[in-house]
Amino acid sequence: MNHIKLVPVSLGLALAVVGGASALAIGILLRLFMNGKPVVAAVGQMYIGFNPSFFSSIIGGLLGFVGAFIAGIIIAWLYNMFNVLLETLR
């Protein structure tokens, strides 16, 4: 049986765009509406120094991009390795 193989860089970039844009949007929305202290505390646990400011939102977006890119590469690599493993067991 043929299994689809994921391209790690493509999945990494797709997740990176979503992760980076999400972190940027969270920072900007928190800055505009000036509330959501629990959200700032939670995001600040993932991205050191995150606070609701424009500059911090850009840094958070970049960190979100990098983190999601690395996660996407690892997920695609694991997926491909499990496909190879399952193919050899058949």
N, C-alpha and C positions, 0 to 999 in steps of 0.2 A: 504494500500500500504506500502510495506517495504522500508524504506530509509536506505541508507548506512550511517553507523556511522563512523566518523573519529576518529582515535586514536590521541589525542592531542600531546603526546610526540613524536610519529612518524613523524607527520607533522612538529612539532617544530624542530626536528633534521634534517629533510630534508631541511627545509628553512635555518637552522643555517649553514649547510655545504655550501650552495650556498652563503649566505650572508657573512660568514667569509672568504671564498675563494675569493669572489669578492673584499672585502675591502683590503685583503692582496695583491691581484694582482694589484689593482689600485695603492697602495702605492709603490710596487716594480717597476711597469712600469713607474710611475712618477719619481722615483729615477734614473732609467736607462736612461731615455730620457731627464730628467731635464727641462721639460716644462709642460705646463698645469696649470698655476697659478690659473685660475678660477676653475679648478677641485679641486685643493688643498683647495681653499677657501670654496667651496661647501661641500666637505667631512669634512673639519674642523668644519663646523657648526654642523654636526651630531656627530662627534667623537672629543671631546675636545682635543686639543693639537696635532692633526694630521698634520704631515708634511712629505715630501717625503724623509724619511730615513728608513733604514732597521728595526731599533727598533720600530719606530713609526708605520711602516707597520704591524708588528706583533701585537702590541697593538690594532691597528685598526681592524685587522682580528679577534682578540679575542672579541673586543667590537661588531663587526658585527655579530659574532657567537651568542653572548648572546642576542643581540637585536632581531635578526631574530628568535631565539629559543622562546623567549617570545611572539613575534608576531604570530608565528605558533601555539602556545598553545592557544592564545586568539582567533585566527581565527577558529581553530577546535572547540573550546568550543562554540563560537557563532553559527557556522554551525550546531552543534548538538542541541543546544537550539532552533534554528529556525525550525529544523526538528520536534522536539517534539511539538513546538507550532503549526505548520501547521498540524501535525497529530491530535492534539486535536480539531482543528477547523473543521475538516472534518466530 
